[in-house]
Amino acid sequence: MNPMLLLVQKLSCDAEEQIFSEVSLAIEKPEAYFEKFEDRLDERGIDSPIEQLALISLVDALLDQDLAYEIDWKETGLYICDVVDELLDRKKMECVSWEEFEDGEFDELPTSEFLNEVSKKLKEKGISLACLDIESDCYVLITVSSSDIDEIKKLAQEAGFRIQDSF
């Protein structure tokens, strides 16, 4: 099976049918996908089918199902913790206490360093915070079981893009 479609199975939780349908359309009929989701793609500055259309379809479908969250490269602090909480809740993963992040010590960290600190905290619970690399100035964050992260990164590489779990 296509590695992108295998990724759909790994990342789509209870929305596999919907996400599979969108990503399959982007792979098999890029023109039809573009026409169907022209408004969504226009928001990304995409005005015709592109080589990375399957990746963008995966990202947008995950975002629509609240299984991913896109943050600006300059976000920091408790906002990121709130985003991660939403991702954990959506996938019914164990909650995390962010108490140690509330004292201000982490407030001045650049986004990448803050994400690494959040990632360390999640790893204590067997959860990996990862980012789908869409070669943009944002982070498309997902949460997955730490036991699945290596396979997910490998599938992404086979599909022609990166999923990273260090920032």
Backbone as CSV, one residue per row, in Angstrom:
resi,resn,N_x,N_y,N_z,CA_x,CA_y,CA_z,C_x,C_y,C_z
1,MET,0.842,-1.187,0.000,0.000,0.000,0.000,0.884,1.246,0.000
2,ASN,0.374,2.292,-0.586,1.045,3.580,-0.639,1.414,4.025,0.787
3,PRO,2.678,4.451,1.020,3.072,4.856,2.379,2.240,6.018,2.933
4,MET,1.775,6.899,2.070,0.932,8.011,2.533,-0.392,7.465,3.091
5,LEU,-0.941,6.464,2.438,-2.203,5.884,2.909,-1.988,5.065,4.178
6,LEU,-0.818,4.465,4.323,-0.488,3.786,5.578,-0.390,4.797,6.713
7,LEU,0.143,5.971,6.413,0.198,7.044,7.412,-1.202,7.470,7.841
8,VAL,-2.111,7.518,6.886,-3.502,7.849,7.211,-4.009,6.888,8.278
9,GLN,-3.753,5.603,8.095,-4.204,4.610,9.072,-3.599,4.878,10.447
10,LYS,-2.335,5.272,10.489,-1.638,5.488,11.755,-2.056,6.778,12.468
11,LEU,-2.462,7.791,11.700,-2.683,9.114,12.280,-4.147,9.510,12.429
12,SER,-5.059,8.761,11.827,-6.418,9.273,11.700,-7.395,8.870,12.796
13,CYS,-6.957,8.094,13.762,-7.807,7.813,14.923,-9.175,7.310,14.468
14,ASP,-10.233,8.014,14.844,-11.593,7.581,14.509,-12.141,8.258,13.255
15,ALA,-11.278,8.923,12.495,-11.718,9.628,11.288,-11.050,9.059,10.035
16,GLU,-10.681,7.790,10.092,-9.909,7.195,9.009,-10.637,7.260,7.667
17,GLU,-11.916,6.972,7.641,-12.651,6.950,6.377,-12.616,8.312,5.682
18,GLN,-12.884,9.371,6.424,-12.897,10.724,5.858,-11.504,11.133,5.371
19,ILE,-10.500,10.919,6.205,-9.138,11.327,5.848,-8.614,10.490,4.686
20,PHE,-8.884,9.193,4.724,-8.467,8.300,3.638,-9.070,8.760,2.315
21,SER,-10.335,9.133,2.337,-11.030,9.585,1.131,-10.364,10.829,0.542
22,GLU,-10.037,11.804,1.392,-9.418,13.044,0.917,-8.016,12.806,0.370
23,VAL,-7.211,12.048,1.113,-5.825,11.815,0.682,-5.801,10.964,-0.586
24,SER,-6.669,9.971,-0.665,-6.746,9.135,-1.876,-7.095,9.974,-3.097
25,LEU,-8.056,10.887,-2.926,-8.443,11.753,-4.030,-7.259,12.615,-4.476
26,ALA,-6.505,13.151,-3.529,-5.342,13.976,-3.868,-4.289,13.173,-4.613
27,ILE,-4.134,11.909,-4.252,-3.140,11.051,-4.907,-3.622,10.626,-6.296
28,GLU,-4.854,10.143,-6.368,-5.364,9.538,-7.599,-5.897,10.557,-8.607
29,LYS,-6.508,11.630,-8.115,-7.116,12.624,-9.004,-6.823,14.023,-8.476
30,PRO,-5.570,14.471,-8.618,-5.192,15.768,-8.046,-6.043,16.935,-8.546
31,GLU,-6.438,16.906,-9.800,-7.277,17.998,-10.340,-8.634,18.024,-9.634
32,ALA,-9.222,16.858,-9.440,-10.521,16.776,-8.768,-10.390,17.214,-7.309
33,TYR,-9.284,16.802,-6.660,-9.060,17.244,-5.280,-8.935,18.761,-5.240
34,PHE,-8.161,19.317,-6.166,-7.960,20.765,-6.193,-9.294,21.492,-6.357
35,GLU,-10.130,21.017,-7.272,-11.433,21.660,-7.487,-12.310,21.574,-6.236
36,LYS,-12.311,20.410,-5.604,-13.165,20.205,-4.430,-12.725,21.074,-3.250
37,PHE,-11.423,21.251,-3.084,-10.885,21.965,-1.917,-10.162,23.257,-2.311
38,GLU,-10.628,23.884,-3.382,-9.965,25.080,-3.897,-9.876,26.193,-2.847
39,ASP,-10.953,26.410,-2.077,-10.929,27.470,-1.058,-9.877,27.191,0.010
40,ARG,-9.838,25.960,0.482,-8.871,25.562,1.501,-7.445,25.749,0.988
41,LEU,-7.213,25.329,-0.244,-5.872,25.436,-0.834,-5.496,26.888,-1.104
42,ASP,-6.491,27.698,-1.475,-6.241,29.114,-1.714,-5.720,29.794,-0.449
43,GLU,-6.229,29.387,0.700,-5.747,29.942,1.973,-4.271,29.646,2.200
44,ARG,-3.771,28.598,1.591,-2.350,28.243,1.687,-1.533,28.845,0.546
45,GLY,-2.187,29.595,-0.333,-1.491,30.180,-1.465,-1.245,29.189,-2.585
46,ILE,-2.014,28.119,-2.622,-1.870,27.094,-3.662,-2.963,27.330,-4.697
47,ASP,-2.536,27.637,-5.933,-3.522,27.965,-6.957,-3.602,26.953,-8.100
48,SER,-2.924,25.827,-7.926,-3.010,24.718,-8.877,-2.467,23.475,-8.177
49,PRO,-2.786,22.274,-8.701,-2.251,21.058,-8.072,-0.723,21.096,-8.032
50,ILE,-0.163,20.739,-6.896,1.288,20.749,-6.717,1.762,19.342,-6.371
51,GLU,3.054,19.152,-6.433,3.639,17.836,-6.158,3.323,17.356,-4.739
52,GLN,3.272,18.286,-3.776,3.032,17.929,-2.378,1.545,17.898,-2.016
53,LEU,0.680,17.765,-3.000,-0.757,17.839,-2.748,-1.231,16.754,-1.773
54,ALA,-0.680,15.560,-1.877,-1.093,14.488,-0.954,-0.736,14.854,0.481
55,LEU,0.445,15.419,0.686,0.843,15.847,2.031,-0.083,16.941,2.540
56,ILE,-0.345,17.932,1.716,-1.223,19.030,2.126,-2.625,18.491,2.425
57,SER,-3.083,17.527,1.630,-4.409,16.950,1.891,-4.423,16.218,3.231
58,LEU,-3.342,15.515,3.543,-3.251,14.832,4.839,-3.282,15.845,5.980
59,VAL,-2.464,16.878,5.861,-2.402,17.912,6.900,-3.773,18.559,7.096
60,ASP,-4.382,18.989,6.006,-5.667,19.682,6.123,-6.763,18.768,6.661
61,ALA,-6.754,17.514,6.263,-7.753,16.572,6.772,-7.548,16.324,8.273
62,LEU,-6.292,16.197,8.704,-6.010,16.025,10.137,-6.429,17.278,10.914
63,LEU,-6.158,18.447,10.350,-6.564,19.698,10.997,-8.083,19.769,11.119
64,ASP,-8.797,19.405,10.056,-10.265,19.443,10.069,-10.858,18.521,11.131
65,GLN,-10.154,17.434,11.418,-10.647,16.459,12.393,-10.065,16.688,13.790
66,ASP,-9.381,17.814,13.973,-8.740,18.158,15.250,-7.707,17.129,15.695
67,LEU,-7.076,16.471,14.722,-6.026,15.497,15.013,-4.636,16.090,14.793
68,ALA,-4.593,17.321,14.361,-3.354,18.089,14.204,-3.700,19.526,14.534
69,TYR,-2.660,20.290,14.834,-2.860,21.698,15.140,-1.695,22.468,14.555
70,GLU,-2.004,23.505,13.807,-0.965,24.303,13.157,-0.715,25.564,13.970
71,ILE,0.542,25.736,14.404,0.894,26.924,15.179,1.975,27.705,14.447
72,ASP,2.011,28.982,14.692,3.017,29.869,14.129,4.387,29.540,14.724
73,TRP,5.422,29.817,13.989,6.786,29.526,14.435,7.197,30.372,15.633
74,LYS,6.416,31.407,15.954,6.771,32.299,17.067,5.918,32.070,18.312
75,GLU,5.074,31.039,18.325,4.247,30.767,19.505,5.104,30.190,20.631
76,THR,4.789,30.560,21.835,5.469,29.969,22.991,4.499,29.898,24.149
77,GLY,5.000,29.392,25.241,4.277,29.435,26.494,3.082,28.521,26.582
78,LEU,2.203,28.894,27.472,1.081,28.034,27.815,0.106,27.825,26.659
79,TYR,0.129,28.699,25.660,-0.710,28.475,24.480,-0.363,27.127,23.849
80,ILE,0.918,26.824,23.734,1.340,25.542,23.163,0.859,24.397,24.051
81,CYS,0.934,24.584,25.354,0.440,23.546,26.269,-1.058,23.313,26.064
82,ASP,-1.811,24.397,25.864,-3.249,24.271,25.593,-3.505,23.502,24.300
83,VAL,-2.712,23.790,23.276,-2.835,23.085,21.994,-2.574,21.596,22.196
84,VAL,-1.510,21.275,22.906,-1.165,19.872,23.147,-2.270,19.196,23.961
85,ASP,-2.827,19.894,24.936,-3.945,19.340,25.702,-5.102,18.963,24.790
86,GLU,-5.418,19.833,23.834,-6.508,19.542,22.897,-6.196,18.309,22.056
87,LEU,-4.953,18.190,21.602,-4.566,17.019,20.816,-4.651,15.740,21.651
88,LEU,-4.186,15.810,22.885,-4.241,14.644,23.771,-5.690,14.246,24.044
89,ASP,-6.518,15.236,24.327,-7.922,14.978,24.613,-8.618,14.348,23.409
90,ARG,-8.352,14.871,22.226,-8.996,14.371,21.007,-8.663,12.908,20.777
91,LYS,-7.436,12.501,21.113,-7.020,11.114,20.905,-7.192,10.260,22.162
92,LYS,-7.810,10.845,23.172,-8.052,10.149,24.441,-6.756,9.609,25.049
93,MET,-5.715,10.448,24.965,-4.425,10.113,25.572,-4.358,10.735,26.960
94,GLU,-3.465,10.228,27.768,-3.334,10.688,29.149,-3.031,12.183,29.235
95,CYS,-3.707,12.848,30.140,-3.477,14.280,30.371,-2.121,14.494,31.037
96,VAL,-1.608,15.706,30.874,-0.315,16.071,31.428,-0.491,17.334,32.264
97,SER,0.234,17.416,33.368,0.232,18.640,34.173,1.330,19.561,33.665
98,TRP,0.961,20.795,33.398,1.913,21.778,32.880,2.365,22.739,33.974
99,GLU,2.167,22.370,35.225,2.457,23.253,36.362,3.869,23.841,36.299
100,GLU,4.843,23.031,35.961,6.226,23.514,35.928,6.463,24.554,34.829
101,PHE,5.577,24.615,33.837,5.708,25.573,32.743,5.071,26.924,33.092
102,GLU,4.372,26.988,34.227,3.634,28.191,34.596,4.466,29.241,35.327
103,ASP,5.649,28.890,35.784,6.425,29.826,36.607,7.198,30.882,35.816
104,GLY,7.116,30.853,34.516,7.756,31.881,33.701,9.134,31.513,33.201
105,GLU,9.734,30.468,33.743,11.080,30.061,33.344,11.161,29.746,31.847
106,PHE,10.086,29.232,31.303,10.087,28.815,29.907,9.551,29.878,28.954
107,ASP,9.032,30.974,29.485,8.353,31.988,28.667,9.220,32.604,27.582
108,GLU,10.502,32.730,27.830,11.378,33.408,26.871,12.046,32.455,25.879
109,LEU,11.766,31.169,25.993,12.388,30.215,25.075,11.848,30.385,23.664
110,PRO,12.708,30.241,22.659,12.207,30.197,21.283,11.255,29.006,21.133
111,THR,10.380,29.085,20.171,9.357,28.054,19.985,9.956,26.652,19.907
112,SER,11.006,26.484,19.118,11.591,25.148,18.953,12.073,24.581,20.282
113,GLU,12.693,25.410,21.108,13.169,24.937,22.410,12.002,24.631,23.344
114,PHE,10.968,25.463,23.304,9.791,25.211,24.134,9.132,23.892,23.719
115,LEU,9.026,23.658,22.408,8.441,22.402,21.927,9.269,21.205,22.384
116,ASN,10.598,21.354,22.407,11.436,20.255,22.905,11.174,19.980,24.381
117,GLU,10.965,21.017,25.171,10.651,20.834,26.594,9.295,20.139,26.767
118,VAL,8.318,20.561,25.975,6.997,19.922,26.015,7.129,18.462,25.601
119,SER,7.919,18.220,24.575,8.135,16.857,24.082,8.746,15.967,25.160
120,LYS,9.732,16.488,25.889,10.338,15.717,26.991,9.297,15.334,28.024
121,LYS,8.433,16.283,28.355,7.380,16.046,29.345,6.428,14.944,28.863
122,LEU,6.071,14.975,27.596,5.152,13.976,27.046,5.788,12.587,26.991
123,LYS,7.088,12.546,26.705,7.764,11.244,26.615,7.698,10.483,27.934
124,GLU,7.617,11.218,29.049,7.459,10.575,30.356,6.171,9.750,30.412
125,LYS,5.200,10.103,29.567,3.899,9.411,29.528,3.799,8.456,28.338
126,GLY,4.894,8.290,27.596,4.870,7.396,26.436,4.209,8.015,25.219
127,ILE,4.235,9.346,25.158,3.611,10.084,24.052,4.686,10.898,23.340
128,SER,4.631,10.894,22.019,5.547,11.710,21.227,4.798,12.887,20.622
129,LEU,5.387,14.052,20.767,4.916,15.242,20.072,5.727,15.312,18.792
130,ALA,5.046,15.419,17.677,5.742,15.424,16.393,5.180,16.533,15.513
131,CYS,5.897,16.787,14.444,5.540,17.872,13.525,5.623,17.348,12.096
132,LEU,4.569,17.571,11.337,4.585,17.268,9.910,5.230,18.454,9.209
133,ASP,6.313,18.209,8.527,7.083,19.277,7.888,6.490,19.600,6.522
134,ILE,5.809,20.751,6.450,5.237,21.184,5.173,6.060,22.318,4.560
135,GLU,7.294,22.444,5.023,8.231,23.445,4.512,7.609,24.836,4.538
136,SER,7.121,25.188,5.716,6.461,26.473,5.934,6.988,27.063,7.233
137,ASP,6.531,28.254,7.556,6.965,28.897,8.795,5.993,28.593,9.937
138,CYS,5.526,27.357,9.959,4.624,26.932,11.024,4.993,25.521,11.456
139,TYR,4.396,25.117,12.533,4.532,23.742,13.024,3.160,23.093,12.948
140,VAL,3.071,21.960,12.256,1.840,21.184,12.236,2.054,20.054,13.243
141,LEU,1.488,20.243,14.447,1.741,19.338,15.561,0.750,18.187,15.601
142,ILE,1.262,17.018,15.965,0.446,15.837,16.215,0.977,15.159,17.478
143,THR,0.144,14.350,18.086,0.585,13.505,19.189,0.352,12.055,18.785
144,VAL,1.341,11.221,19.075,1.251,9.791,18.771,1.905,9.010,19.905
145,SER,1.575,7.766,19.984,2.226,6.895,20.954,3.717,6.816,20.632
146,SER,4.541,6.906,21.657,5.995,6.825,21.440,6.395,5.514,20.772
147,SER,5.617,4.465,20.987,5.935,3.183,20.370,5.716,3.197,18.853
148,ASP,4.959,4.168,18.343,4.673,4.256,16.909,5.531,5.278,16.165
149,ILE,6.244,6.141,16.874,6.880,7.284,16.221,7.918,6.883,15.171
150,ASP,8.722,5.872,15.428,9.750,5.493,14.446,9.112,4.997,13.148
151,GLU,8.066,4.187,13.266,7.374,3.692,12.075,6.711,4.845,11.311
152,ILE,6.126,5.785,12.039,5.475,6.933,11.406,6.503,7.795,10.672
153,LYS,7.644,8.020,11.279,8.701,8.798,10.623,9.206,8.076,9.371
154,LYS,9.336,6.775,9.441,9.791,5.977,8.292,8.770,6.048,7.154
155,LEU,7.491,5.906,7.478,6.453,6.002,6.446,6.447,7.383,5.795
156,ALA,6.616,8.413,6.600,6.665,9.771,6.048,7.827,9.903,5.069
157,GLN,8.985,9.377,5.450,10.151,9.443,4.574,9.870,8.706,3.260
158,GLU,9.244,7.544,3.354,8.894,6.783,2.147,7.894,7.553,1.285
159,ALA,7.050,8.356,1.931,6.052,9.154,1.210,6.638,10.454,0.668
160,GLY,7.892,10.749,1.005,8.567,11.902,0.433,8.555,13.165,1.268
161,PHE,8.301,13.044,2.568,8.367,14.220,3.441,8.865,13.784,4.810
162,ARG,8.930,14.751,5.745,9.455,14.444,7.076,8.399,14.663,8.149
163,ILE,8.433,13.768,9.101,7.773,13.983,10.386,8.903,13.946,11.387
164,GLN,9.004,15.003,12.176,10.098,15.071,13.150,9.545,15.125,14.558
165,ASP,10.290,14.532,15.462,9.887,14.561,16.874,10.922,15.268,17.736
166,SER,11.802,16.003,17.083,12.677,16.939,17.793,12.627,18.232,17.000
167,PHE,12.688,19.306,17.713,12.394,20.602,17.091,13.596,21.462,17.077
